[in-house]
Amino acid sequence: MTKVVPLAIPPRASARQHPLESPRLLLQPLDTTDAQELWAAIEGSRQHLGRWLPWVPFTDSLTATLRFIEASAIDWDTGRSLRYLIRERGSRRLLGVVGLDACVHLHRAAELGYWLKRDVTGHGFMTEAARTLVDAGFQRLHLHRIRCAAATDNHASLQVIARLGFRFEGLARHAEWVDARWLDHAVFAKLATDD
Ligand SMILES: CC(C)(COP(=O)(O)OP(=O)(O)OC[C@H]1O[C@@H](n2cnc3c(N)ncnc32)[C@H](O)[C@@H]1OP(=O)(O)O)[C@@H](O)C(=O)NCCC(=O)NCCS
């Protein structure tokens, strides 16, 4: 019988107490105490985010943001998704969100997703945050495969994926209906065993 290696998902409280760290950033699980800041971040970047992310029009109030955070807590606690708030280390200002979604324990697989506030793009924050999470995913959680997809015309996201060393696997046509148009997705993945 094949041995199943379960994903080593840390308890949410301990992940919050001991954030993932990189030179400029801290990554902490979303918490209801972040709701106001998260709502302000989404509201302030609505157009920038809404071009690429299908959930943006549905996150239309502080209450909806709170519901998303509560759902994320349940997803974390049931081992389905790990969603982290990205904060700058020194100032503690909120920069965006990065997460591993759709965790499948049997296959040790997950999907990387992310966004930044519009006014903090262009500094390499997402490359740093996503690299930190991907490394933790392989080294601490024992993931074997991380998938990441971006619209074929989302050049900023495609650059992030390229910098992280993901390999191109194919195209998913009309994968999402976002901002009143179909997005074709370029699909990439990285394996724990890749160079
Ligand atoms: C996708 C997204 C997170 C990319 O943001 P980004 O700021 O371009 O990505 P990074 O934070 O990695 O920064 C890279 C940029 O910073 C520059 N940079 C500056 N210092 C850097 C550093 N130390 N390391 C790496 N890049 C650095 C890079 O040259 C690059 O700029 P360029 O695009 O002009 O070449 C952002 O555009 C976004 O939130 N988009 C909307 C939501 C979205 O599309 N999410 C993904 C769906 S698949």
PDBQT file of the ligand as one rigid body, heavy atoms in Angstrom, charges set to zero:
ROOT
HETATM    1  C1  LIG A 201       0.422  40.381  -9.781  1.00  0.00    +0.000 C 
HETATM    2  C2  LIG A 201       1.004  41.430  -8.836  1.00  0.00    +0.000 C 
HETATM    3  C3  LIG A 201       0.998  40.901  -7.408  1.00  0.00    +0.000 C 
HETATM    4  C4  LIG A 201       2.444  41.710  -9.266  1.00  0.00    +0.000 C 
HETATM    5  O1  LIG A 201       2.939  42.818  -8.542  1.00  0.00    +0.000 OA
HETATM    6  P1  LIG A 201       4.397  43.383  -8.842  1.00  0.00    +0.000 P 
HETATM    7  O2  LIG A 201       4.659  44.492  -7.902  1.00  0.00    +0.000 OA
HETATM    8  O3  LIG A 201       4.566  43.632 -10.298  1.00  0.00    +0.000 OA
HETATM    9  O4  LIG A 201       5.343  42.144  -8.490  1.00  0.00    +0.000 OA
HETATM   10  P2  LIG A 201       6.545  42.189  -7.482  1.00  0.00    +0.000 P 
HETATM   11  O5  LIG A 201       6.077  42.689  -6.161  1.00  0.00    +0.000 OA
HETATM   12  O6  LIG A 201       7.218  40.884  -7.514  1.00  0.00    +0.000 OA
HETATM   13  O7  LIG A 201       7.476  43.352  -8.084  1.00  0.00    +0.000 OA
HETATM   14  C5  LIG A 201       8.103  43.208  -9.333  1.00  0.00    +0.000 C 
HETATM   15  C6  LIG A 201       8.427  44.578  -9.857  1.00  0.00    +0.000 C 
HETATM   16  O8  LIG A 201       9.222  45.260  -8.890  1.00  0.00    +0.000 OA
HETATM   17  C7  LIG A 201      10.524  45.527  -9.432  1.00  0.00    +0.000 C 
HETATM   18  N1  LIG A 201      11.449  45.325  -8.320  1.00  0.00    +0.000 N 
HETATM   19  C8  LIG A 201      11.989  46.319  -7.581  1.00  0.00    +0.000 A 
HETATM   20  N2  LIG A 201      12.718  45.793  -6.588  1.00  0.00    +0.000 NA
HETATM   21  C9  LIG A 201      12.660  44.439  -6.715  1.00  0.00    +0.000 A 
HETATM   22  C10 LIG A 201      13.228  43.359  -5.993  1.00  0.00    +0.000 A 
HETATM   23  N3  LIG A 201      13.992  43.578  -4.906  1.00  0.00    +0.000 N 
HETATM   24  N4  LIG A 201      12.954  42.085  -6.372  1.00  0.00    +0.000 NA
HETATM   25  C11 LIG A 201      12.182  41.848  -7.447  1.00  0.00    +0.000 A 
HETATM   26  N5  LIG A 201      11.613  42.851  -8.184  1.00  0.00    +0.000 NA
HETATM   27  C12 LIG A 201      11.855  44.144  -7.821  1.00  0.00    +0.000 A 
HETATM   28  C13 LIG A 201      10.671  44.566 -10.579  1.00  0.00    +0.000 C 
HETATM   29  O9  LIG A 201      11.581  45.046 -11.546  1.00  0.00    +0.000 OA
HETATM   30  C14 LIG A 201       9.265  44.557 -11.117  1.00  0.00    +0.000 C 
HETATM   31  O10 LIG A 201       8.986  45.753 -11.774  1.00  0.00    +0.000 OA
HETATM   32  P3  LIG A 201       8.574  45.758 -13.330  1.00  0.00    +0.000 P 
HETATM   33  O11 LIG A 201       7.249  45.040 -13.405  1.00  0.00    +0.000 OA
HETATM   34  O12 LIG A 201       8.469  47.189 -13.648  1.00  0.00    +0.000 OA
HETATM   35  O13 LIG A 201       9.655  45.005 -14.016  1.00  0.00    +0.000 OA
HETATM   36  C15 LIG A 201       0.189  42.751  -8.903  1.00  0.00    +0.000 C 
HETATM   37  O14 LIG A 201       0.297  43.287 -10.181  1.00  0.00    +0.000 OA
HETATM   38  C16 LIG A 201      -1.284  42.559  -8.549  1.00  0.00    +0.000 C 
HETATM   39  O15 LIG A 201      -1.635  42.520  -7.378  1.00  0.00    +0.000 OA
HETATM   40  N6  LIG A 201      -2.153  42.482  -9.615  1.00  0.00    +0.000 N 
HETATM   41  C17 LIG A 201      -3.595  42.372  -9.408  1.00  0.00    +0.000 C 
HETATM   42  C18 LIG A 201      -3.994  41.030  -8.840  1.00  0.00    +0.000 C 
HETATM   43  C19 LIG A 201      -3.448  39.884  -9.654  1.00  0.00    +0.000 C 
HETATM   44  O16 LIG A 201      -3.314  39.970 -10.856  1.00  0.00    +0.000 OA
HETATM   45  N7  LIG A 201      -3.148  38.766  -8.948  1.00  0.00    +0.000 N 
HETATM   46  C20 LIG A 201      -2.611  37.588  -9.604  1.00  0.00    +0.000 C 
HETATM   47  C21 LIG A 201      -3.664  36.817 -10.294  1.00  0.00    +0.000 C 
HETATM   48  S1  LIG A 201      -2.925  35.448 -11.198  1.00  0.00    +0.000 SA
ENDROOT
TORSDOF 0
